[in-house]
Amino acid sequence: MARILLRKPDVLILDEALTGIEEEMRHFIVRNLVRMVREQRTTLITVSHESDFSKIANKTIRMES
């Protein structure tokens, strides 16, 4: 993820990027990732079963079966 962010992409798409990571570390990653994408003005699209990004998201799409 760090190498991708160094490229300063216009759009960053993450699919279950935080799966298997402990809750405390997920919160740390989310805080820092959000700070970086805001500074770089990158659009972040993420797919997750967890709600880690929901508090900071501009838009949330929830899919249920």
mmCIF file of the N, C-alpha and C atoms, coordinates in Angstrom:
data_MODEL
# 
_entry.id   MODEL 
# 
loop_
_atom_site.group_PDB 
_atom_site.id 
_atom_site.type_symbol 
_atom_site.label_atom_id 
_atom_site.label_alt_id 
_atom_site.label_comp_id 
_atom_site.label_asym_id 
_atom_site.label_entity_id 
_atom_site.label_seq_id 
_atom_site.pdbx_PDB_ins_code 
_atom_site.Cartn_x 
_atom_site.Cartn_y 
_atom_site.Cartn_z 
_atom_site.occupancy 
_atom_site.B_iso_or_equiv 
_atom_site.pdbx_formal_charge 
_atom_site.auth_seq_id 
_atom_site.auth_comp_id 
_atom_site.auth_asym_id 
_atom_site.auth_atom_id 
_atom_site.pdbx_PDB_model_num 
ATOM 1   N N  . MET A 1 1  ? 0.824   -1.182  0.000  1.00 0.00 ? 1  MET A N  1 
ATOM 2   C CA . MET A 1 1  ? 0.000   0.000   0.000  1.00 0.00 ? 1  MET A CA 1 
ATOM 3   C C  . MET A 1 1  ? 0.874   1.253   0.000  1.00 0.00 ? 1  MET A C  1 
ATOM 4   N N  . ALA A 1 2  ? 1.969   1.197   0.721  1.00 0.00 ? 2  ALA A N  1 
ATOM 5   C CA . ALA A 1 2  ? 2.862   2.361   0.785  1.00 0.00 ? 2  ALA A CA 1 
ATOM 6   C C  . ALA A 1 2  ? 3.425   2.701   -0.584 1.00 0.00 ? 2  ALA A C  1 
ATOM 7   N N  . ARG A 1 3  ? 3.822   1.688   -1.351 1.00 0.00 ? 3  ARG A N  1 
ATOM 8   C CA . ARG A 1 3  ? 4.369   1.942   -2.687 1.00 0.00 ? 3  ARG A CA 1 
ATOM 9   C C  . ARG A 1 3  ? 3.325   2.556   -3.607 1.00 0.00 ? 3  ARG A C  1 
ATOM 10  N N  . ILE A 1 4  ? 2.093   2.103   -3.473 1.00 0.00 ? 4  ILE A N  1 
ATOM 11  C CA . ILE A 1 4  ? 1.020   2.655   -4.292 1.00 0.00 ? 4  ILE A CA 1 
ATOM 12  C C  . ILE A 1 4  ? 0.793   4.116   -3.937 1.00 0.00 ? 4  ILE A C  1 
ATOM 13  N N  . LEU A 1 5  ? 0.769   4.442   -2.652 1.00 0.00 ? 5  LEU A N  1 
ATOM 14  C CA . LEU A 1 5  ? 0.535   5.820   -2.221 1.00 0.00 ? 5  LEU A CA 1 
ATOM 15  C C  . LEU A 1 5  ? 1.657   6.754   -2.651 1.00 0.00 ? 5  LEU A C  1 
ATOM 16  N N  . LEU A 1 6  ? 2.870   6.242   -2.756 1.00 0.00 ? 6  LEU A N  1 
ATOM 17  C CA . LEU A 1 6  ? 3.983   7.064   -3.227 1.00 0.00 ? 6  LEU A CA 1 
ATOM 18  C C  . LEU A 1 6  ? 3.792   7.508   -4.669 1.00 0.00 ? 6  LEU A C  1 
ATOM 19  N N  . ARG A 1 7  ? 3.009   6.755   -5.442 1.00 0.00 ? 7  ARG A N  1 
ATOM 20  C CA . ARG A 1 7  ? 2.719   7.112   -6.839 1.00 0.00 ? 7  ARG A CA 1 
ATOM 21  C C  . ARG A 1 7  ? 1.658   8.205   -6.947 1.00 0.00 ? 7  ARG A C  1 
ATOM 22  N N  . LYS A 1 8  ? 1.002   8.510   -5.830 1.00 0.00 ? 8  LYS A N  1 
ATOM 23  C CA . LYS A 1 8  ? -0.045  9.525   -5.761 1.00 0.00 ? 8  LYS A CA 1 
ATOM 24  C C  . LYS A 1 8  ? -1.127  9.290   -6.830 1.00 0.00 ? 8  LYS A C  1 
ATOM 25  N N  . PRO A 1 9  ? -1.822  8.162   -6.723 1.00 0.00 ? 9  PRO A N  1 
ATOM 26  C CA . PRO A 1 9  ? -2.852  7.862   -7.721 1.00 0.00 ? 9  PRO A CA 1 
ATOM 27  C C  . PRO A 1 9  ? -4.063  8.784   -7.577 1.00 0.00 ? 9  PRO A C  1 
ATOM 28  N N  . ASP A 1 10 ? -4.809  8.951   -8.661 1.00 0.00 ? 10 ASP A N  1 
ATOM 29  C CA . ASP A 1 10 ? -6.044  9.730   -8.610 1.00 0.00 ? 10 ASP A CA 1 
ATOM 30  C C  . ASP A 1 10 ? -7.132  8.948   -7.870 1.00 0.00 ? 10 ASP A C  1 
ATOM 31  N N  . VAL A 1 11 ? -7.137  7.619   -8.072 1.00 0.00 ? 11 VAL A N  1 
ATOM 32  C CA . VAL A 1 11 ? -8.125  6.747   -7.450 1.00 0.00 ? 11 VAL A CA 1 
ATOM 33  C C  . VAL A 1 11 ? -7.392  5.549   -6.854 1.00 0.00 ? 11 VAL A C  1 
ATOM 34  N N  . LEU A 1 12 ? -7.767  5.174   -5.645 1.00 0.00 ? 12 LEU A N  1 
ATOM 35  C CA . LEU A 1 12 ? -7.207  4.012   -4.969 1.00 0.00 ? 12 LEU A CA 1 
ATOM 36  C C  . LEU A 1 12 ? -8.364  3.098   -4.602 1.00 0.00 ? 12 LEU A C  1 
ATOM 37  N N  . ILE A 1 13 ? -8.345  1.859   -5.100 1.00 0.00 ? 13 ILE A N  1 
ATOM 38  C CA . ILE A 1 13 ? -9.406  0.893   -4.821 1.00 0.00 ? 13 ILE A CA 1 
ATOM 39  C C  . ILE A 1 13 ? -8.818  -0.220  -3.965 1.00 0.00 ? 13 ILE A C  1 
ATOM 40  N N  . LEU A 1 14 ? -9.423  -0.431  -2.799 1.00 0.00 ? 14 LEU A N  1 
ATOM 41  C CA . LEU A 1 14 ? -8.971  -1.465  -1.870 1.00 0.00 ? 14 LEU A CA 1 
ATOM 42  C C  . LEU A 1 14 ? -10.089 -2.479  -1.670 1.00 0.00 ? 14 LEU A C  1 
ATOM 43  N N  . ASP A 1 15 ? -9.788  -3.745  -1.866 1.00 0.00 ? 15 ASP A N  1 
ATOM 44  C CA . ASP A 1 15 ? -10.765 -4.816  -1.692 1.00 0.00 ? 15 ASP A CA 1 
ATOM 45  C C  . ASP A 1 15 ? -10.317 -5.688  -0.522 1.00 0.00 ? 15 ASP A C  1 
ATOM 46  N N  . GLU A 1 16 ? -11.027 -5.556  0.586  1.00 0.00 ? 16 GLU A N  1 
ATOM 47  C CA . GLU A 1 16 ? -10.726 -6.316  1.803  1.00 0.00 ? 16 GLU A CA 1 
ATOM 48  C C  . GLU A 1 16 ? -9.254  -6.168  2.212  1.00 0.00 ? 16 GLU A C  1 
ATOM 49  N N  . ALA A 1 17 ? -8.742  -4.968  2.133  1.00 0.00 ? 17 ALA A N  1 
ATOM 50  C CA . ALA A 1 17 ? -7.325  -4.703  2.412  1.00 0.00 ? 17 ALA A CA 1 
ATOM 51  C C  . ALA A 1 17 ? -6.948  -4.909  3.874  1.00 0.00 ? 17 ALA A C  1 
ATOM 52  N N  . LEU A 1 18 ? -7.912  -4.848  4.775  1.00 0.00 ? 18 LEU A N  1 
ATOM 53  C CA . LEU A 1 18 ? -7.604  -4.946  6.201  1.00 0.00 ? 18 LEU A CA 1 
ATOM 54  C C  . LEU A 1 18 ? -8.042  -6.267  6.818  1.00 0.00 ? 18 LEU A C  1 
ATOM 55  N N  . THR A 1 19 ? -8.414  -7.225  5.985  1.00 0.00 ? 19 THR A N  1 
ATOM 56  C CA . THR A 1 19 ? -8.851  -8.533  6.474  1.00 0.00 ? 19 THR A CA 1 
ATOM 57  C C  . THR A 1 19 ? -7.714  -9.232  7.197  1.00 0.00 ? 19 THR A C  1 
ATOM 58  N N  . GLY A 1 20 ? -8.010  -9.761  8.362  1.00 0.00 ? 20 GLY A N  1 
ATOM 59  C CA . GLY A 1 20 ? -7.024  -10.513 9.133  1.00 0.00 ? 20 GLY A CA 1 
ATOM 60  C C  . GLY A 1 20 ? -6.122  -9.655  10.000 1.00 0.00 ? 20 GLY A C  1 
ATOM 61  N N  . ILE A 1 21 ? -6.351  -8.366  10.039 1.00 0.00 ? 21 ILE A N  1 
ATOM 62  C CA . ILE A 1 21 ? -5.536  -7.466  10.851 1.00 0.00 ? 21 ILE A CA 1 
ATOM 63  C C  . ILE A 1 21 ? -6.307  -7.137  12.125 1.00 0.00 ? 21 ILE A C  1 
ATOM 64  N N  . GLU A 1 22 ? -5.620  -7.125  13.247 1.00 0.00 ? 22 GLU A N  1 
ATOM 65  C CA . GLU A 1 22 ? -6.256  -6.834  14.531 1.00 0.00 ? 22 GLU A CA 1 
ATOM 66  C C  . GLU A 1 22 ? -6.895  -5.455  14.528 1.00 0.00 ? 22 GLU A C  1 
ATOM 67  N N  . GLU A 1 23 ? -7.949  -5.306  15.324 1.00 0.00 ? 23 GLU A N  1 
ATOM 68  C CA . GLU A 1 23 ? -8.759  -4.092  15.339 1.00 0.00 ? 23 GLU A CA 1 
ATOM 69  C C  . GLU A 1 23 ? -7.941  -2.829  15.602 1.00 0.00 ? 23 GLU A C  1 
ATOM 70  N N  . GLU A 1 24 ? -7.066  -2.859  16.586 1.00 0.00 ? 24 GLU A N  1 
ATOM 71  C CA . GLU A 1 24 ? -6.275  -1.668  16.919 1.00 0.00 ? 24 GLU A CA 1 
ATOM 72  C C  . GLU A 1 24 ? -5.398  -1.248  15.738 1.00 0.00 ? 24 GLU A C  1 
ATOM 73  N N  . MET A 1 25 ? -4.781  -2.223  15.083 1.00 0.00 ? 25 MET A N  1 
ATOM 74  C CA . MET A 1 25 ? -3.928  -1.927  13.932 1.00 0.00 ? 25 MET A CA 1 
ATOM 75  C C  . MET A 1 25 ? -4.769  -1.451  12.748 1.00 0.00 ? 25 MET A C  1 
ATOM 76  N N  . ARG A 1 26 ? -5.980  -2.000  12.553 1.00 0.00 ? 26 ARG A N  1 
ATOM 77  C CA . ARG A 1 26 ? -6.873  -1.536  11.488 1.00 0.00 ? 26 ARG A CA 1 
ATOM 78  C C  . ARG A 1 26 ? -7.202  -0.066  11.678 1.00 0.00 ? 26 ARG A C  1 
ATOM 79  N N  . HIS A 1 27 ? -7.520  0.343   12.913 1.00 0.00 ? 27 HIS A N  1 
ATOM 80  C CA . HIS A 1 27 ? -7.833  1.747   13.199 1.00 0.00 ? 27 HIS A CA 1 
ATOM 81  C C  . HIS A 1 27 ? -6.632  2.642   12.895 1.00 0.00 ? 27 HIS A C  1 
ATOM 82  N N  . PHE A 1 28 ? -5.449  2.189   13.258 1.00 0.00 ? 28 PHE A N  1 
ATOM 83  C CA . PHE A 1 28 ? -4.221  2.935   12.981 1.00 0.00 ? 28 PHE A CA 1 
ATOM 84  C C  . PHE A 1 28 ? -4.032  3.109   11.475 1.00 0.00 ? 28 PHE A C  1 
ATOM 85  N N  . ILE A 1 29 ? -4.205  2.036   10.731 1.00 0.00 ? 29 ILE A N  1 
ATOM 86  C CA . ILE A 1 29 ? -4.031  2.080   9.276  1.00 0.00 ? 29 ILE A CA 1 
ATOM 87  C C  . ILE A 1 29 ? -5.068  2.999   8.641  1.00 0.00 ? 29 ILE A C  1 
ATOM 88  N N  . VAL A 1 30 ? -6.330  2.873   9.063  1.00 0.00 ? 30 VAL A N  1 
ATOM 89  C CA . VAL A 1 30 ? -7.399  3.692   8.487  1.00 0.00 ? 30 VAL A CA 1 
ATOM 90  C C  . VAL A 1 30 ? -7.122  5.171   8.729  1.00 0.00 ? 30 VAL A C  1 
ATOM 91  N N  . ARG A 1 31 ? -6.780  5.541   9.961  1.00 0.00 ? 31 ARG A N  1 
ATOM 92  C CA . ARG A 1 31 ? -6.496  6.949   10.269 1.00 0.00 ? 31 ARG A CA 1 
ATOM 93  C C  . ARG A 1 31 ? -5.410  7.502   9.366  1.00 0.00 ? 31 ARG A C  1 
ATOM 94  N N  . ASN A 1 32 ? -4.325  6.768   9.235  1.00 0.00 ? 32 ASN A N  1 
ATOM 95  C CA . ASN A 1 32 ? -3.191  7.250   8.448  1.00 0.00 ? 32 ASN A CA 1 
ATOM 96  C C  . ASN A 1 32 ? -3.469  7.201   6.949  1.00 0.00 ? 32 ASN A C  1 
ATOM 97  N N  . LEU A 1 33 ? -4.168  6.191   6.499  1.00 0.00 ? 33 LEU A N  1 
ATOM 98  C CA . LEU A 1 33 ? -4.522  6.098   5.093  1.00 0.00 ? 33 LEU A CA 1 
ATOM 99  C C  . LEU A 1 33 ? -5.440  7.249   4.695  1.00 0.00 ? 33 LEU A C  1 
ATOM 100 N N  . VAL A 1 34 ? -6.424  7.522   5.522  1.00 0.00 ? 34 VAL A N  1 
ATOM 101 C CA . VAL A 1 34 ? -7.353  8.619   5.239  1.00 0.00 ? 34 VAL A CA 1 
ATOM 102 C C  . VAL A 1 34 ? -6.612  9.952   5.217  1.00 0.00 ? 34 VAL A C  1 
ATOM 103 N N  . ARG A 1 35 ? -5.703  10.155  6.140  1.00 0.00 ? 35 ARG A N  1 
ATOM 104 C CA . ARG A 1 35 ? -4.915  11.389  6.152  1.00 0.00 ? 35 ARG A CA 1 
ATOM 105 C C  . ARG A 1 35 ? -4.123  11.531  4.856  1.00 0.00 ? 35 ARG A C  1 
ATOM 106 N N  . MET A 1 36 ? -3.506  10.449  4.425  1.00 0.00 ? 36 MET A N  1 
ATOM 107 C CA . MET A 1 36 ? -2.694  10.502  3.208  1.00 0.00 ? 36 MET A CA 1 
ATOM 108 C C  . MET A 1 36 ? -3.536  10.764  1.970  1.00 0.00 ? 36 MET A C  1 
ATOM 109 N N  . VAL A 1 37 ? -4.667  10.074  1.828  1.00 0.00 ? 37 VAL A N  1 
ATOM 110 C CA . VAL A 1 37 ? -5.470  10.283  0.616  1.00 0.00 ? 37 VAL A CA 1 
ATOM 111 C C  . VAL A 1 37 ? -6.086  11.678  0.596  1.00 0.00 ? 37 VAL A C  1 
ATOM 112 N N  . ARG A 1 38 ? -6.395  12.226  1.760  1.00 0.00 ? 38 ARG A N  1 
ATOM 113 C CA . ARG A 1 38 ? -6.899  13.603  1.798  1.00 0.00 ? 38 ARG A CA 1 
ATOM 114 C C  . ARG A 1 38 ? -5.817  14.591  1.388  1.00 0.00 ? 38 ARG A C  1 
ATOM 115 N N  . GLU A 1 39 ? -4.603  14.388  1.885  1.00 0.00 ? 39 GLU A N  1 
ATOM 116 C CA . GLU A 1 39 ? -3.495  15.277  1.527  1.00 0.00 ? 39 GLU A CA 1 
ATOM 117 C C  . GLU A 1 39 ? -3.185  15.205  0.034  1.00 0.00 ? 39 GLU A C  1 
ATOM 118 N N  . GLN A 1 40 ? -3.290  14.017  -0.538 1.00 0.00 ? 40 GLN A N  1 
ATOM 119 C CA . GLN A 1 40 ? -2.964  13.820  -1.949 1.00 0.00 ? 40 GLN A CA 1 
ATOM 120 C C  . GLN A 1 40 ? -4.174  14.021  -2.858 1.00 0.00 ? 40 GLN A C  1 
ATOM 121 N N  . ARG A 1 41 ? -5.331  14.279  -2.243 1.00 0.00 ? 41 ARG A N  1 
ATOM 122 C CA . ARG A 1 41 ? -6.580  14.443  -2.995 1.00 0.00 ? 41 ARG A CA 1 
ATOM 123 C C  . ARG A 1 41 ? -6.873  13.228  -3.862 1.00 0.00 ? 41 ARG A C  1 
ATOM 124 N N  . THR A 1 42 ? -6.697  12.060  -3.269 1.00 0.00 ? 42 THR A N  1 
ATOM 125 C CA . THR A 1 42 ? -6.962  10.784  -3.928 1.00 0.00 ? 42 THR A CA 1 
ATOM 126 C C  . THR A 1 42 ? -8.363  10.320  -3.560 1.00 0.00 ? 42 THR A C  1 
ATOM 127 N N  . THR A 1 43 ? -9.084  9.790   -4.536 1.00 0.00 ? 43 THR A N  1 
ATOM 128 C CA . THR A 1 43 ? -10.384 9.184   -4.264 1.00 0.00 ? 43 THR A CA 1 
ATOM 129 C C  . THR A 1 43 ? -10.139 7.769   -3.767 1.00 0.00 ? 43 THR A C  1 
ATOM 130 N N  . LEU A 1 44 ? -10.723 7.420   -2.643 1.00 0.00 ? 44 LEU A N  1 
ATOM 131 C CA . LEU A 1 44 ? -10.547 6.095   -2.050 1.00 0.00 ? 44 LEU A CA 1 
ATOM 132 C C  . LEU A 1 44 ? -11.860 5.336   -2.150 1.00 0.00 ? 44 LEU A C  1 
ATOM 133 N N  . ILE A 1 45 ? -11.814 4.184   -2.789 1.00 0.00 ? 45 ILE A N  1 
ATOM 134 C CA . ILE A 1 45 ? -12.956 3.277   -2.858 1.00 0.00 ? 45 ILE A CA 1 
ATOM 135 C C  . ILE A 1 45 ? -12.535 2.003   -2.162 1.00 0.00 ? 45 ILE A C  1 
ATOM 136 N N  . THR A 1 46 ? -13.304 1.578   -1.186 1.00 0.00 ? 46 THR A N  1 
ATOM 137 C CA . THR A 1 46 ? -12.932 0.396   -0.430 1.00 0.00 ? 46 THR A CA 1 
ATOM 138 C C  . THR A 1 46 ? -14.113 -0.553  -0.284 1.00 0.00 ? 46 THR A C  1 
ATOM 139 N N  . VAL A 1 47 ? -13.804 -1.827  -0.340 1.00 0.00 ? 47 VAL A N  1 
ATOM 140 C CA . VAL A 1 47 ? -14.785 -2.884  -0.134 1.00 0.00 ? 47 VAL A CA 1 
ATOM 141 C C  . VAL A 1 47 ? -14.363 -3.605  1.130  1.00 0.00 ? 47 VAL A C  1 
ATOM 142 N N  . SER A 1 48 ? -15.307 -3.748  2.069  1.00 0.00 ? 48 SER A N  1 
ATOM 143 C CA . SER A 1 48 ? -14.948 -4.367  3.337  1.00 0.00 ? 48 SER A CA 1 
ATOM 144 C C  . SER A 1 48 ? -16.174 -4.930  4.037  1.00 0.00 ? 48 SER A C  1 
ATOM 145 N N  . HIS A 1 49 ? -15.963 -6.021  4.757  1.00 0.00 ? 49 HIS A N  1 
ATOM 146 C CA . HIS A 1 49 ? -17.012 -6.565  5.613  1.00 0.00 ? 49 HIS A CA 1 
ATOM 147 C C  . HIS A 1 49 ? -17.021 -5.849  6.962  1.00 0.00 ? 49 HIS A C  1 
ATOM 148 N N  . GLU A 1 50 ? -15.950 -5.131  7.248  1.00 0.00 ? 50 GLU A N  1 
ATOM 149 C CA . GLU A 1 50 ? -15.841 -4.371  8.492  1.00 0.00 ? 50 GLU A CA 1 
ATOM 150 C C  . GLU A 1 50 ? -16.326 -2.945  8.254  1.00 0.00 ? 50 GLU A C  1 
ATOM 151 N N  . SER A 1 51 ? -16.611 -2.239  9.328  1.00 0.00 ? 51 SER A N  1 
ATOM 152 C CA . SER A 1 51 ? -17.119 -0.868  9.212  1.00 0.00 ? 51 SER A CA 1 
ATOM 153 C C  . SER A 1 51 ? -16.030 0.173   9.490  1.00 0.00 ? 51 SER A C  1 
ATOM 154 N N  . ASP A 1 52 ? -14.781 -0.189  9.294  1.00 0.00 ? 52 ASP A N  1 
ATOM 155 C CA . ASP A 1 52 ? -13.660 0.697   9.614  1.00 0.00 ? 52 ASP A CA 1 
ATOM 156 C C  . ASP A 1 52 ? -13.720 2.047   8.913  1.00 0.00 ? 52 ASP A C  1 
ATOM 157 N N  . PHE A 1 53 ? -14.174 2.070   7.677  1.00 0.00 ? 53 PHE A N  1 
ATOM 158 C CA . PHE A 1 53 ? -14.175 3.300   6.894  1.00 0.00 ? 53 PHE A CA 1 
ATOM 159 C C  . PHE A 1 53 ? -15.497 4.048   6.965  1.00 0.00 ? 53 PHE A C  1 
ATOM 160 N N  . SER A 1 54 ? -16.518 3.449   7.528  1.00 0.00 ? 54 SER A N  1 
ATOM 161 C CA . SER A 1 54 ? -17.863 4.044   7.462  1.00 0.00 ? 54 SER A CA 1 
ATOM 162 C C  . SER A 1 54 ? -17.975 5.391   8.183  1.00 0.00 ? 54 SER A C  1 
ATOM 163 N N  . LYS A 1 55 ? -17.211 5.607   9.239  1.00 0.00 ? 55 LYS A N  1 
ATOM 164 C CA . LYS A 1 55 ? -17.301 6.867   9.985  1.00 0.00 ? 55 LYS A CA 1 
ATOM 165 C C  . LYS A 1 55 ? -16.686 8.043   9.236  1.00 0.00 ? 55 LYS A C  1 
ATOM 166 N N  . ILE A 1 56 ? -15.789 7.763   8.315  1.00 0.00 ? 56 ILE A N  1 
ATOM 167 C CA . ILE A 1 56 ? -15.091 8.848   7.615  1.00 0.00 ? 56 ILE A CA 1 
ATOM 168 C C  . ILE A 1 56 ? -15.508 8.950   6.150  1.00 0.00 ? 56 ILE A C  1 
ATOM 169 N N  . ALA A 1 57 ? -16.370 8.058   5.720  1.00 0.00 ? 57 ALA A N  1 
ATOM 170 C CA . ALA A 1 57 ? -16.756 8.013   4.306  1.00 0.00 ? 57 ALA A CA 1 
ATOM 171 C C  . ALA A 1 57 ? -17.696 9.150   3.934  1.00 0.00 ? 57 ALA A C  1 
ATOM 172 N N  . ASN A 1 58 ? -17.526 9.669   2.729  1.00 0.00 ? 58 ASN A N  1 
ATOM 173 C CA . ASN A 1 58 ? -18.465 10.649  2.188  1.00 0.00 ? 58 ASN A CA 1 
ATOM 174 C C  . ASN A 1 58 ? -19.739 9.956   1.731  1.00 0.00 ? 58 ASN A C  1 
ATOM 175 N N  . LYS A 1 59 ? -19.577 8.734   1.258  1.00 0.00 ? 59 LYS A N  1 
ATOM 176 C CA . LYS A 1 59 ? -20.707 7.972   0.757  1.00 0.00 ? 59 LYS A CA 1 
ATOM 177 C C  . LYS A 1 59 ? -20.485 6.500   1.084  1.00 0.00 ? 59 LYS A C  1 
ATOM 178 N N  . THR A 1 60 ? -21.529 5.839   1.554  1.00 0.00 ? 60 THR A N  1 
ATOM 179 C CA . THR A 1 60 ? -21.454 4.422   1.886  1.00 0.00 ? 60 THR A CA 1 
ATOM 180 C C  . THR A 1 60 ? -22.569 3.694   1.150  1.00 0.00 ? 60 THR A C  1 
ATOM 181 N N  . ILE A 1 61 ? -22.208 2.597   0.523  1.00 0.00 ? 61 ILE A N  1 
ATOM 182 C CA . ILE A 1 61 ? -23.177 1.732   -0.122 1.00 0.00 ? 61 ILE A CA 1 
ATOM 183 C C  . ILE A 1 61 ? -23.142 0.413   0.612  1.00 0.00 ? 61 ILE A C  1 
ATOM 184 N N  . ARG A 1 62 ? -24.253 0.028   1.175  1.00 0.00 ? 62 ARG A N  1 
ATOM 185 C CA . ARG A 1 62 ? -24.313 -1.196  1.964  1.00 0.00 ? 62 ARG A CA 1 
ATOM 186 C C  . ARG A 1 62 ? -25.096 -2.241  1.170  1.00 0.00 ? 62 ARG A C  1 
ATOM 187 N N  . MET A 1 63 ? -24.492 -3.392  1.005  1.00 0.00 ? 63 MET A N  1 
ATOM 188 C CA . MET A 1 63 ? -25.148 -4.466  0.269  1.00 0.00 ? 63 MET A CA 1 
ATOM 189 C C  . MET A 1 63 ? -25.499 -5.581  1.244  1.00 0.00 ? 63 MET A C  1 
ATOM 190 N N  . GLU A 1 64 ? -26.708 -6.017  1.193  1.00 0.00 ? 64 GLU A N  1 
ATOM 191 C CA . GLU A 1 64 ? -27.147 -7.114  2.048  1.00 0.00 ? 64 GLU A CA 1 
ATOM 192 C C  . GLU A 1 64 ? -27.812 -8.165  1.196  1.00 0.00 ? 64 GLU A C  1 
ATOM 193 N N  . SER A 1 65 ? -27.702 -9.406  1.642  1.00 0.00 ? 65 SER A N  1 
ATOM 194 C CA . SER A 1 65 ? -28.355 -10.485 0.889  1.00 0.00 ? 65 SER A CA 1 
ATOM 195 C C  . SER A 1 65 ? -29.605 -10.956 1.603  1.00 0.00 ? 65 SER A C  1 
# 
